[in-house]
Amino acid sequence: MTSIAASSRRLVWVLAGLCAVVLITAVSLVLLRPGGAQLPAGSPQAATQSYLNAYSAGDWEQVRGLSVQPGQRACNDGQGLQEVGMELVSASSTGSTATVRVRMNMLHLEGPLSLGVGGYEDEFQLTRQDGVWKVSLAPWLVALCTDEEMGY
Amino acid sequence: MMATSLAAAPRSTVGTVRALVMHGLLFVLLMIFTSGLAALISSALSMAGAPEADSGALPMALAATVVAGPLAWVLWRALVPRLAAGQAGSLIYSIQAALVYLLGLGIGFSTLCTLLGRLAGGSTVGWQSAVGTAAAWGLLWMWQHRVLRSARLAPTRLPSLGWVVGCYWVLLVAALSLASLLRTAVAALGASGGGELLPSAGPLAQLANLGVWVLLGAVAWAWHWFGLGVRVEPGALSQVMLVAGVAAAFLAGLLGLVFVVEVLLPLHLDTFTDRLADRLPVAAGFALSGSLVWAYLAGVLGTGTPRLREAGRQVLAGISLAVAATGFGMVINALLATFSPSLSGNHPADLLRVGLALLLCGLLPWLFYWRPGRAVDSEARKVYLVVFFGASAVVALGALLALVYQIFDYYLGTGPSGTSLLGEIRAPLGLLLATAAVFAYHFALWRADREALAHGTAGPPSPAAERTPAVLLVTDAAHAALAEQLAAATGLPVQHLRQSLPAASVPELPLLVQQLQRLPQDTARVLVIAEGAEPRLIPLH
């Protein structure tokens, strides 16, 4: 067999170029996209976001300040949040309580046969204390547990 | 004479059984040893990082390595003299060697991709186990590769079985990874962003992960294809794999395109946004990746013998027709659905959209590959028509069974209430009508071909029907290019045999072509000695 015909070679290059354009555009868009949601200050959603940012950064002092959960330490002992993302689904409040529904996106890095991202919906419950929203119940992955609950 | 053959028969049976047992045993021992070694390395790495880590797998790993390793070595050393003495021609040995190569490549390569892909995506979860598995199976693969390259120990029957199948396997992995990568990229293009409470490395990590799979898959494929010479591998296996590769890539690309068209068709617009988000990324990924692989492999197929090209053309025409016929069946189903409104099931507009997309995307390549109405050699498409009738019969039987079942179910009242007969039977009826339509067309072709053959008025011979003797061309090294020129000029497979003594001159190419055309019709192979002004042609059987 000799080398492939010029017309086939051209078609291969055109298709490869198209793939490259799609990939480069996608990577550029993802890099330029705003990182987090811009939420109204003082809202339950904004309080949840502050809680999550502190939790993700391991700033436990601030986490405890933004929470009224009985626990003091992370329930997911030893498990980082590297492979988790959270999207806001909805938020509702009635007087001094509020519910923030989120979608937890779990990343699966298993190659072509994995689904890439799988996820489920969960919710935060918040209580208003001294005019500030604080997390009273969080999904297990980002919740605080007591020593007793952790078996210490 | 009779006594000799009777004595030889049991010896041959014993030899076959012995080869089966010894190579089977070697295969099993190698698998146990490699699994044990993988677990041993993984345990060692886990315990080095965290001494309290679970070491429950260690006794089993040690047992497998210590027992199976030395036994495999002893058995292999016992087999080496037999292989060198001529037993390398055993088909059992060929299959065993190819299986070991494929398992070593399959497990080692995919685990290496998983490991590096996870690292690229920023995750180190389970790296110890991945390193152990990749190292152990990679070592097995390297050892088997060395054996396959060895002049003394390589199998002499189907020597490249492992390389050819392995090459197409890594191509499949690379193509699926590319489809997945493009799906992620298209989904990222469509996502709005900015709604994240906790931003994750999601799309970028996935792109990096899949990018590693594509890259490693492409490198492994190119190494097999160009480095090991699978691309120019002669023989039926590589030709069958090439046609199967072209067909699979074509089908994947075509179905991807069908669903891209389906998403974009302006019918039942209220769900357009959902369709765009749900189906476009996957469809676009498969359309682009499948088309890319098809374009390259079809180009390679185009450089093959006329018979190979004809086989590829017929397979692609068959796939296109199956897609178009399915679409035709769905269009009928959608039209019938408008007369039998139902609360459940697909909306007629959804059916019509998918049906039209299938019909359109199947019909155009079918017209291109089948070229209806052109004069063809009736002999060349006999096999295609027989296969087609068989497939049509199976589809029609399935559709008919479903149709009659639905009718009985409806009249006996065992089905769900509140449905209409038309609503129940429209899907199998559509498929049955579509199958009947394409069957009628091909039946007419078959009858016309039969009459043409009976009257000796068959159309011009297709390329496949042309004589395709294999040419063994003998020249010196300086005139090696003549083989390629001769293959290009005649379309015949030309194998170059290099003579050790230099030739002062070789015959002109047109003269060689002319002499080849004068060969008897039944020539299977011809030896061409191209030295001096006049070539010498020796037909072989």
HADDOCK unambig.tbl for C-alpha pairs under 7 A between the chains (distance, minus, plus):
assign (segid A and resid 1 and name CA) (segid B and resid 232 and name CA) 6.06 0.50 0.50
assign (segid A and resid 1 and name CA) (segid B and resid 303 and name CA) 5.54 0.50 0.50
assign (segid A and resid 1 and name CA) (segid B and resid 304 and name CA) 5.95 0.50 0.50
assign (segid A and resid 2 and name CA) (segid B and resid 303 and name CA) 6.16 0.50 0.50
assign (segid A and resid 4 and name CA) (segid B and resid 299 and name CA) 5.06 0.50 0.50
assign (segid A and resid 4 and name CA) (segid B and resid 300 and name CA) 5.41 0.50 0.50
assign (segid A and resid 4 and name CA) (segid B and resid 303 and name CA) 6.31 0.50 0.50
assign (segid A and resid 5 and name CA) (segid B and resid 299 and name CA) 6.26 0.50 0.50
assign (segid A and resid 8 and name CA) (segid B and resid 295 and name CA) 6.20 0.50 0.50
assign (segid A and resid 8 and name CA) (segid B and resid 296 and name CA) 6.67 0.50 0.50
assign (segid A and resid 8 and name CA) (segid B and resid 299 and name CA) 5.25 0.50 0.50
assign (segid A and resid 11 and name CA) (segid B and resid 295 and name CA) 6.57 0.50 0.50
assign (segid A and resid 12 and name CA) (segid B and resid 292 and name CA) 5.87 0.50 0.50
assign (segid A and resid 12 and name CA) (segid B and resid 295 and name CA) 5.76 0.50 0.50
assign (segid A and resid 12 and name CA) (segid B and resid 296 and name CA) 6.02 0.50 0.50
assign (segid A and resid 15 and name CA) (segid B and resid 288 and name CA) 6.92 0.50 0.50
assign (segid A and resid 15 and name CA) (segid B and resid 292 and name CA) 5.77 0.50 0.50
assign (segid A and resid 16 and name CA) (segid B and resid 292 and name CA) 6.76 0.50 0.50
assign (segid A and resid 19 and name CA) (segid B and resid 288 and name CA) 6.94 0.50 0.50
assign (segid A and resid 22 and name CA) (segid B and resid 185 and name CA) 6.75 0.50 0.50
assign (segid A and resid 23 and name CA) (segid B and resid 182 and name CA) 6.85 0.50 0.50
assign (segid A and resid 23 and name CA) (segid B and resid 185 and name CA) 5.80 0.50 0.50
assign (segid A and resid 26 and name CA) (segid B and resid 185 and name CA) 5.20 0.50 0.50
assign (segid A and resid 26 and name CA) (segid B and resid 186 and name CA) 6.95 0.50 0.50
assign (segid A and resid 26 and name CA) (segid B and resid 188 and name CA) 5.98 0.50 0.50
assign (segid A and resid 26 and name CA) (segid B and resid 189 and name CA) 5.33 0.50 0.50
assign (segid A and resid 29 and name CA) (segid B and resid 189 and name CA) 6.91 0.50 0.50
assign (segid A and resid 30 and name CA) (segid B and resid 188 and name CA) 6.92 0.50 0.50
assign (segid A and resid 33 and name CA) (segid B and resid 193 and name CA) 6.54 0.50 0.50
assign (segid A and resid 34 and name CA) (segid B and resid 193 and name CA) 7.00 0.50 0.50
assign (segid A and resid 34 and name CA) (segid B and resid 194 and name CA) 5.50 0.50 0.50
assign (segid A and resid 35 and name CA) (segid B and resid 194 and name CA) 6.24 0.50 0.50
assign (segid A and resid 35 and name CA) (segid B and resid 199 and name CA) 5.90 0.50 0.50
assign (segid A and resid 36 and name CA) (segid B and resid 194 and name CA) 5.30 0.50 0.50
assign (segid A and resid 36 and name CA) (segid B and resid 195 and name CA) 6.41 0.50 0.50
assign (segid A and resid 36 and name CA) (segid B and resid 196 and name CA) 4.98 0.50 0.50
assign (segid A and resid 36 and name CA) (segid B and resid 197 and name CA) 5.88 0.50 0.50
assign (segid A and resid 36 and name CA) (segid B and resid 198 and name CA) 6.68 0.50 0.50
assign (segid A and resid 36 and name CA) (segid B and resid 199 and name CA) 5.72 0.50 0.50
assign (segid A and resid 37 and name CA) (segid B and resid 194 and name CA) 4.67 0.50 0.50
assign (segid A and resid 37 and name CA) (segid B and resid 195 and name CA) 4.59 0.50 0.50
assign (segid A and resid 37 and name CA) (segid B and resid 196 and name CA) 5.16 0.50 0.50
assign (segid A and resid 37 and name CA) (segid B and resid 197 and name CA) 5.88 0.50 0.50
assign (segid A and resid 49 and name CA) (segid B and resid 197 and name CA) 5.25 0.50 0.50
assign (segid A and resid 49 and name CA) (segid B and resid 198 and name CA) 6.86 0.50 0.50
assign (segid A and resid 52 and name CA) (segid B and resid 198 and name CA) 6.43 0.50 0.50
assign (segid A and resid 53 and name CA) (segid B and resid 198 and name CA) 6.79 0.50 0.50
assign (segid A and resid 84 and name CA) (segid B and resid 200 and name CA) 6.12 0.50 0.50
assign (segid A and resid 85 and name CA) (segid B and resid 198 and name CA) 5.46 0.50 0.50
assign (segid A and resid 85 and name CA) (segid B and resid 199 and name CA) 5.58 0.50 0.50
assign (segid A and resid 85 and name CA) (segid B and resid 200 and name CA) 4.48 0.50 0.50
assign (segid A and resid 86 and name CA) (segid B and resid 196 and name CA) 5.70 0.50 0.50
assign (segid A and resid 86 and name CA) (segid B and resid 197 and name CA) 5.47 0.50 0.50
assign (segid A and resid 86 and name CA) (segid B and resid 198 and name CA) 4.88 0.50 0.50
assign (segid A and resid 86 and name CA) (segid B and resid 199 and name CA) 6.71 0.50 0.50
assign (segid A and resid 87 and name CA) (segid B and resid 195 and name CA) 5.73 0.50 0.50
assign (segid A and resid 87 and name CA) (segid B and resid 196 and name CA) 4.22 0.50 0.50
assign (segid A and resid 87 and name CA) (segid B and resid 197 and name CA) 5.40 0.50 0.50
assign (segid A and resid 87 and name CA) (segid B and resid 198 and name CA) 6.93 0.50 0.50
assign (segid A and resid 88 and name CA) (segid B and resid 195 and name CA) 5.95 0.50 0.50
assign (segid A and resid 88 and name CA) (segid B and resid 196 and name CA) 6.03 0.50 0.50
assign (segid A and resid 88 and name CA) (segid B and resid 197 and name CA) 5.98 0.50 0.50
assign (segid A and resid 107 and name CA) (segid B and resid 202 and name CA) 6.38 0.50 0.50
assign (segid A and resid 109 and name CA) (segid B and resid 118 and name CA) 5.69 0.50 0.50
assign (segid A and resid 109 and name CA) (segid B and resid 121 and name CA) 6.94 0.50 0.50
assign (segid A and resid 109 and name CA) (segid B and resid 206 and name CA) 6.48 0.50 0.50
assign (segid A and resid 109 and name CA) (segid B and resid 209 and name CA) 6.27 0.50 0.50
assign (segid A and resid 110 and name CA) (segid B and resid 114 and name CA) 5.99 0.50 0.50
assign (segid A and resid 111 and name CA) (segid B and resid 114 and name CA) 6.39 0.50 0.50
assign (segid A and resid 111 and name CA) (segid B and resid 177 and name CA) 6.93 0.50 0.50
assign (segid A and resid 111 and name CA) (segid B and resid 209 and name CA) 6.59 0.50 0.50
assign (segid A and resid 111 and name CA) (segid B and resid 210 and name CA) 5.69 0.50 0.50
assign (segid A and resid 111 and name CA) (segid B and resid 213 and name CA) 6.60 0.50 0.50
assign (segid A and resid 112 and name CA) (segid B and resid 176 and name CA) 6.00 0.50 0.50
assign (segid A and resid 112 and name CA) (segid B and resid 177 and name CA) 4.61 0.50 0.50
assign (segid A and resid 112 and name CA) (segid B and resid 180 and name CA) 5.60 0.50 0.50
assign (segid A and resid 112 and name CA) (segid B and resid 210 and name CA) 6.61 0.50 0.50
assign (segid A and resid 116 and name CA) (segid B and resid 206 and name CA) 6.62 0.50 0.50
